[in-house]
């Protein structure tokens, strides 16, 4: 069974290919493309039984691939967390995987493969409209209690959020560290993604807190934050988020 992986992050594509081999040896990755142009060219000359398709590619949204070439193949979308994208996929019963891809979620998607909705059944124009829908409302401020004191913190005052010893904290631009009741995953949903980015499992950073960036090993990026982090080694953009981070910084 032939599989096409459309993913502009080579490390993520290679990892997904390895996971597929381990889960089902009969799945053969016969193509890996990283852009709309490259994907269109591949699909015009090849066929696949299943496509793993990243939504955001280096040259635009992958939906435009199907405006240029006709494909009747089941698709499993991959995406970094996006509230509107996830809601649109669920509403349209479309299979998707959140990045970084987890093995248990991949297994579930493969189990559902036989009943996947083919590309021909997806109204991409309507789907894109749902994903790009009205801008969601993000948290403007938080009330944080420490002891018997309650402090109001504007979202823009947060330099970064981080986890330490299974607890979650925020650090403000004036250097104050405060505990949070929300998980880091929940804060990722609540904070405006134009201003905040989840760089790894431990940190969400405000773009204004990034003082310096240094190229690191394995295509990673080390961030110097202001105010400084307690453990600078934790402020490294993970490999599978590096491309998305660069796009975010370049917006």
N, C-alpha and C positions, 0 to 999 in steps of 0.2 A: 504494500500500500504506500503510495507516494505522498509525501508531505512537503509543502512549501512553507518556509518560515519567512515572514516579512517583518524585519526588525532592524532598525538603524543602529542599535548598540550591539556590536559584534560579540562582546562578552556574554550578553543576555541571550543572543541567538545560539551561541555555542553551548551555553548551560541548558537551554531548553532542548536542544538536539540530544544532549547526553541524557537528560531525564527521559525523553521519549524512548531512546534505545533501551534504557533500563526498565521502563514500564511495559513496553511492547516491542520486542525485537522485529516484529513484522512491519513496523512503521519505519519507512526509509525516507530520510530527509534528502530529497533529490534537488532541492533548490533553497538558497538563502539569498534574499535580496534586501537592500537597505534604503531604497528610495522608490518614489512613485514611478519614475521613468524606468528604472531597472526592473521593477515588478511587472509593468505593462509589457516590456520587451520579453521577459521570461514567460509570461502567460500567453503571449501570442505564439510562442514556439513550443510550449510544453503544457502538460496537463498534470493536475494534482488531484488526489482523492480527498485531501483535507488541507486547509490553509490556516495557519496561525498568523493573525494580522494585527500588528501594532497600529493603534489609531493615529498617533502623531509620529510622522516620519520627518527626516531632515528637510524635505522639500514640500511639506504640507500634510493635510489630512489624507489618510489612505483611502477614504471613500472615493476620491476622484479616480482611483484605479479603475473602478467599475463603470465610470463614464467613458472610459477609453477602450475597454476590452470586455467582451462578454464572457462571464464565468458562471458555470452552474455547479459550484463546489461548496460543500459545507465550510463555514468559517467559524473559528473560535477567535474572538477578539482578545487582545491583551492591552492593558492600559494601566498607567499609574492612577492612583485613586482620584476620581473625579465624580462628585456627587451626581451631577446631571447625566453623565455618561452611564453610570451604574443604574440609575433610575430608568433611563431610556432602554437599556439592555433588558432589564427585568420586565418592563412594560411590554416589550416586543418579543419576549421569550427567546432572546438571543444569548448564546453561550459566550461567556467572557471569563478572563482570568486577570486578577489584579497583579501588578508587578511590584516587587519581585515575585515570580511565580512560585507558589508553594506546591510541594509534591502531592499532598492530599487533594488539593483543588484540581490539579492536573489529572489525577486519577479519576475524579468525579466527572470531569469534562470528557475524558476518553470513554467512560462508561455510558455517557449519554450520546456518544458520537453517532450511533446508528439512527437516532431520532433528531439529529441536529437539523435546524431549518437551513435550507440551502440559500445561497446568495440571491438566487432568482426570486426568493420569497421576501426579501428585505427591501423596503422602500427607503433607500439611502437618503433621499432628499428629506423625507419626514424624520428619519432618525437623526440626521445632522441638525435639523431645526430643533428637535427635542434636546439634543446635547448642548447646543449653543443657546438654548432658551433664555429666559430672563435671568439676569445676574442674581445669584443667590445672596441672601442677607448673611453677612458674617458678624461675629461678635465684635462689638465696639469697645466693650469694657468688661472687666471681671471684678467681682467682690470676693476678696480673699481674707479669711479670718485666721489670725494667729493669736492664740491665747484668747483674751477678751477684746482684742482690737480687730476691727474690720477695716480693710483698706480697699479703696477703689483704684484699680489699675486700668488705664486705657490700653487698648491693644497696641497702639503705636508706641507705648512706653516699653513694651517687651522687646528686649534684645534677642533673647533666645529661650527656648524651653528645653529641658533635658531630664533624663532619668538617672537616678543614682540610688543604688541599694533598693531597687524595686519601687522607689518613690519618684514622684514627678515634681519638678520645680520650674519656676520661671526666674530669669534674671533680668532686671530692668536696666535701662541705660545708665541710671545713676548707681549701679552696682549692688542693688538690694536683691537678695535671693528670697523667694517666697514659695511656700508649698502650694501645690494645686490638687484639687480633688479629681480633676479630669485625667484620663489616661493620655498618653502622647498621641495615640490614634484618634481620640476624640478631639484633642486640640488641633490636629491636622485638619479635621472637618470644620472646626469653628473659626479658624483664622484664615484671613484672605490670602489665597495662594499667589496673588500678585506681589504680596509683601513678604510672605513666609514660605519657606521651603524645607521639606523633610530631607536632610542630607544623609541620614542613616537611621539605624534603629534607636539611637540615643538622643538625637538632636533635631530640633526644628529651629531654623535661624531666620531672623529678620534681615532683609537685604541690607538695611542700614547699619547692621552690626558687623558686616564683613569689612575688616580693615585691610586684609591682604590675602592673596591666594598664591599657593606654591604648588607647582607640579610635583606629584608624588608617584610612588611606584605603582605599577599595574594600572596606569591610566587614571589613577585617583587624583583628587585635588585636596590639599590640606588648607584649611581656612584658619586665619588668625582673626579672632573676634575681639570686639571692643564693646563692653569690658571683657577682659580675658577669661577663658574657661579654666576651671580648676584642673582639668586634665586635657591639655591641648591635643594629646594623641587621639582623643575621642572626636575631635572636630574635623574629621576627614570624610569627604564625600565618597560614599561607597561606589564601587565599580558600576553596579547596575543603575545608579542614579546620575552618573557623571554627565551623560549626554543631555538628559533632561535639565540638569542644573545649568549647563552652559546655555541652553535655550532660554531658561528662565532669566539668567543674568543678562542675556542679550536682547530681551524684549524691549 
